[in-house]
Amino acid sequence: MASSNNNKCDLLTLQSNCKKDPEGYEEDFAMQLRHYEALRGLFAMKPSRDHKEFSDLVSFIAHVSVTYKEQTKGFSDGVVELLERHYAILEPALRKNLTSALILLRNKGVIGVDVTLPLFFKLFRVKDKQLRVMMFKHVVADAKAANKNKIDDKYNRTVQSFLHTALKDENEAAAKKALAVLTDMYRRNIWTDAKTVNLVAEACKHPSQKILVAALKFFEGQDEAAEAAAEAGDESDSDDDPDDRDRAIKSRTQVSKEDVFKAYKTVRVFICSRLFFVFFSIPKADDVQIYLLLSRFDSDDTQSPRSLRL
């Protein structure tokens, strides 16, 4: 443990020196880069083990990647590959550190959102609440930063196109996060166009009742409630005893027929104001089509879909 801590301190010192004097410490960096490559080979053979030294090296290289761009060209690809192949069996601390390295590289502009977004939505399936919270905050912050000075249409098209696909994901956790991103961005007045509203409407078609109710809350005008409902799945993925966890969640978050129909009755009052804003305040709103898909609970058919155009 002591040697591990000393190694980390040495890397932090070298990290600072590399940023201050890149040429003077280029050989030291090259040595650590070779060490990383060697450990990466060992990691690939036994990814489920604790690789503390490897984890520290990943963090170090990510921090100085902008300083040594040429030498670290393939670094991000290697980290992405490791996560995509082994994310389900990685030790939680290592998985989080690898993800943090990619977030740092994204923040520095080394990699694009088209690299991080598909991977992070795959990682949303992992039962690791801290990891999911970190990634969700990054996705929202990244979108906010991209539109800080002016609307970045190219970025928004890329992200919204991906979220459109994610909303259809049969995995409830991934679809919830996609909906949560959309409602959060709308609440922050960053994405308030017709396409965003239509994407939330698409969520009403998801087979999950929880996602349906979260989307309906958005159309009720309860943006924060919709975001909270979309993120509610994090509680269900904790590491507590499954039986205790299921009983606790059932008492707090179970969606009943009454919940769905109550939300539906209220939404019709509020949705007119939403649509008024869309049609009269947003360019090209002629293309807006809002579809709400509700579950019909009949005695003989408990989940027969019913589609309404408002």
C-alpha positions in Angstrom: 0.0 0.0 0.0 2.8 2.4 0.9 4.6 1.7 -2.4 1.4 2.3 -4.3 0.8 5.6 -2.6 4.4 6.7 -3.3 4.0 5.7 -6.9 0.9 7.9 -7.2 2.7 10.8 -5.6 5.6 10.4 -8.0 3.2 10.4 -10.9 1.5 13.6 -9.6 4.8 15.3 -9.3 5.8 14.2 -12.8 2.4 15.3 -14.1 3.0 18.8 -12.8 6.6 18.8 -14.2 5.5 17.6 -17.6 3.0 20.5 -17.9 5.6 23.1 -16.8 8.5 21.7 -18.9 7.2 19.3 -21.6 10.6 19.0 -23.4 12.6 18.6 -20.3 10.4 15.7 -19.0 9.6 14.1 -22.4 11.8 11.1 -21.8 10.3 10.5 -18.3 6.9 10.6 -19.9 7.9 8.2 -22.6 9.1 5.7 -19.9 5.7 5.9 -18.1 3.9 5.5 -21.4 5.9 2.3 -22.1 5.1 1.1 -18.6 1.4 1.7 -19.3 1.5 -0.4 -22.5 3.1 -3.2 -20.6 0.5 -3.1 -17.8 -2.2 -2.9 -20.4 -1.2 -6.2 -21.7 -1.4 -7.8 -18.2 -4.7 -6.1 -17.7 -6.2 -7.6 -20.9 -5.3 -11.1 -19.6 -7.0 -10.6 -16.2 -9.3 -7.6 -16.3 -11.3 -8.6 -13.2 -8.3 -8.1 -10.9 -7.5 -4.9 -9.0 -4.9 -3.0 -11.2 -4.2 0.0 -9.0 -0.9 0.9 -10.7 -2.5 0.6 -14.1 -5.3 2.8 -13.0 -2.9 5.5 -11.8 -1.1 5.5 -15.1 -4.3 5.9 -17.0 -5.1 9.0 -15.0 -1.6 10.4 -15.4 -1.6 10.0 -19.2 -5.1 11.5 -19.5 -4.0 14.6 -17.6 -0.9 15.2 -19.8 -2.4 14.0 -23.1 -2.8 17.6 -24.4 0.9 18.2 -23.6 2.0 15.2 -25.6 -0.6 14.9 -28.3 1.5 13.0 -30.8 2.7 10.4 -28.3 -0.8 9.7 -27.0 -2.7 9.5 -30.2 -4.1 6.0 -29.6 -4.5 6.3 -25.9 -8.2 7.2 -25.9 -9.0 4.3 -28.3 -7.3 1.9 -26.0 -9.3 3.0 -22.9 -12.6 2.9 -24.8 -11.8 -0.6 -26.0 -11.0 -1.9 -22.5 -14.3 -0.5 -21.2 -16.4 -1.8 -24.0 -14.9 -5.3 -23.7 -14.7 -5.6 -19.9 -17.0 -3.0 -18.3 -19.3 -5.7 -16.7 -16.5 -7.5 -14.8 -14.1 -4.6 -13.9 -13.4 -3.7 -10.3 -15.7 -0.6 -9.6 -12.9 1.8 -8.7 -10.9 0.9 -11.8 -14.0 1.2 -14.0 -14.8 4.6 -12.5 -11.2 5.8 -13.0 -11.2 4.7 -16.7 -14.5 6.5 -17.2 -13.1 9.6 -15.5 -10.1 9.6 -17.8 -12.4 9.6 -20.8 -14.5 12.4 -19.3 -11.2 14.4 -18.9 -10.2 13.7 -22.5 -13.6 14.8 -23.7 -13.4 18.0 -21.6 -10.0 18.7 -23.1 -11.4 18.2 -26.6 -9.2 15.2 -27.3 -12.2 13.0 -28.2 -15.7 13.8 -29.5 -19.1 13.3 -28.0 -19.7 10.6 -30.7 -17.1 8.5 -28.8 -18.2 9.0 -25.2 -22.0 9.0 -25.6 -22.5 5.5 -27.0 -20.1 4.0 -24.4 -21.6 5.9 -21.5 -25.1 4.7 -22.3 -23.8 1.2 -22.4 -22.2 1.8 -19.0 -25.6 3.1 -17.6 -26.6 -0.6 -17.5 -24.0 -1.3 -14.8 -25.3 -1.5 -11.3 -23.0 1.2 -10.0 -24.9 4.3 -8.9 -21.9 6.5 -8.4 -20.7 5.8 -11.9 -24.1 6.5 -13.4 -24.4 9.8 -11.5 -21.0 10.9 -12.6 -21.7 10.0 -16.3 -25.1 11.7 -16.3 -23.7 14.9 -14.8 -21.0 14.9 -17.5 -23.5 14.3 -20.4 -25.6 17.3 -19.2 -22.6 19.5 -18.5 -21.1 18.7 -21.9 -24.3 19.6 -23.7 -24.6 22.8 -21.7 -20.9 23.8 -22.5 -21.4 23.1 -26.2 -24.3 25.6 -26.3 -22.8 28.1 -23.9 -21.9 30.9 -26.3 -24.2 30.0 -29.2 -26.4 27.1 -30.3 -24.2 24.4 -31.7 -26.6 22.8 -34.2 -24.1 20.1 -35.3 -23.5 19.0 -31.8 -27.2 19.0 -30.9 -28.1 17.0 -34.0 -25.5 14.4 -33.1 -26.6 14.1 -29.5 -30.4 14.3 -30.1 -30.1 11.7 -32.8 -28.3 9.3 -30.4 -30.9 10.0 -27.6 -33.7 9.2 -30.1 -32.2 5.8 -30.5 -31.5 5.4 -26.8 -35.2 6.2 -25.9 -36.1 3.0 -27.8 -33.7 0.9 -25.9 -35.4 -2.1 -24.3 -33.0 -1.6 -21.4 -35.0 0.6 -19.0 -31.9 2.2 -17.4 -30.5 3.5 -20.7 -33.9 4.8 -21.8 -34.5 6.5 -18.5 -31.2 8.3 -18.7 -31.9 9.5 -22.3 -35.3 10.9 -21.1 -33.6 12.5 -18.1 -31.1 14.3 -20.3 -33.8 15.6 -22.5 -36.0 16.9 -19.7 -33.0 18.4 -17.9 -31.9 20.3 -21.0 -35.4 21.6 -21.6 -35.6 22.7 -18.0 -32.3 24.6 -18.4 -33.8 26.4 -21.5 -31.0 25.0 -23.7 -33.1 22.6 -25.8 -36.5 24.1 -26.1 -37.2 23.4 -29.8 -39.8 21.2 -31.4 -37.4 18.3 -31.8 -36.8 18.0 -28.1 -40.6 18.0 -27.4 -41.1 15.3 -30.0 -38.3 13.2 -28.5 -40.0 13.3 -25.1 -43.3 12.3 -26.8 -41.5 9.3 -28.3 -40.7 8.2 -24.7 -44.4 7.7 -24.2 -44.2 4.7 -26.5 -41.7 2.9 -24.3 -43.1 -0.3 -22.8 -41.9 0.8 -19.3 -44.7 2.4 -17.3 -42.2 4.4 -15.3 -40.8 6.0 -18.4 -44.4 6.7 -19.7 -45.3 8.5 -16.4 -42.0 10.5 -16.5 -42.7 11.7 -20.0 -46.3 12.6 -19.1 -45.1 14.6 -16.1 -43.0 16.7 -18.6 -46.1 17.5 -20.6 -47.9 18.4 -17.4 -45.3 21.1 -17.0 -43.6 19.3 -14.1 -40.1 19.4 -15.7 -38.2 18.7 -12.4 -40.6 15.9 -11.5 -40.2 14.4 -15.0 -36.4 14.5 -14.6 -36.6 12.9 -11.1 -39.0 10.2 -12.4 -36.7 9.4 -15.3 -33.7 9.0 -12.9 -35.7 7.1 -10.3 -34.2 3.8 -11.5 -30.9 4.5 -9.7 -32.6 3.5 -6.4 -33.5 0.1 -7.8 -29.9 -0.7 -8.8 -28.3 -0.3 -5.3 -26.3 -3.1 -3.8 -28.7 -3.7 -1.0 -30.4 -7.1 -0.4 -32.6 -7.7 -3.5 -35.7 -8.7 -1.5 -35.5 -5.7 0.9 -34.8 -3.4 -2.0 -37.7 -4.6 -4.1 -40.1 -4.2 -1.2 -38.9 -0.7 -0.4 -39.0 0.4 -4.0 -42.4 -1.1 -4.6 -43.8 0.9 -1.7 -42.4 4.2 -3.0 -42.3 4.0 -6.8 -44.8 1.3 -8.0 -46.8 2.7 -10.9 -50.5 1.8 -10.7 -53.3 2.2 -13.2 -54.5 5.2 -11.2 -51.1 6.9 -11.5 -51.2 6.6 -15.3 -54.7 7.8 -15.8 -54.3 10.6 -13.3 -51.3 11.8 -15.2 -53.1 11.5 -18.5 -56.2 13.5 -17.3 -53.9 16.3 -16.1 -51.7 16.4 -19.1 -54.5 17.3 -21.5 -55.0 20.6 -19.6 -51.3 21.5 -19.8 -50.3 20.2 -23.1 -52.2 22.9 -25.0 -50.0 25.5 -23.6 -46.9 23.5 -24.5 -48.1 23.1 -28.1 -49.0 26.8 -28.3 -45.4 27.6 -27.5 -44.1 25.1 -30.0 -46.3 26.2 -32.9 -46.0 29.9 -32.4 -42.6 30.5 -30.9 -40.3 28.0 -32.7 -39.2 28.1 -36.3 -40.3 25.2 -38.5 -42.9 24.1 -35.9 -45.1 22.9 -38.8 -43.2 19.7 -38.5 -44.2 19.1 -34.9 -46.1 15.9 -34.3 -46.9 14.9 -30.7 -47.9 11.3 -30.1 -48.8 10.1 -26.6 -49.0 6.4 -26.2 -51.0 5.3 -23.1 -51.5 1.8 -21.8 -55.2 0.7 -21.7 -55.9 -1.4 -18.7 -58.9 -3.6 -19.5 -59.9 -6.6 -17.6 -59.1 -8.8 -20.6 -56.0 -6.9 -21.9 -53.9 -5.2 -19.3 -51.4 -3.6 -21.7 -53.0 -2.9 -25.0 -51.5 0.2 -26.6 -53.7 3.1 -27.4 -52.3 6.0 -29.6 -53.6 9.5 -29.4 -52.7 12.5 -31.5 -53.3 15.8 -29.8 
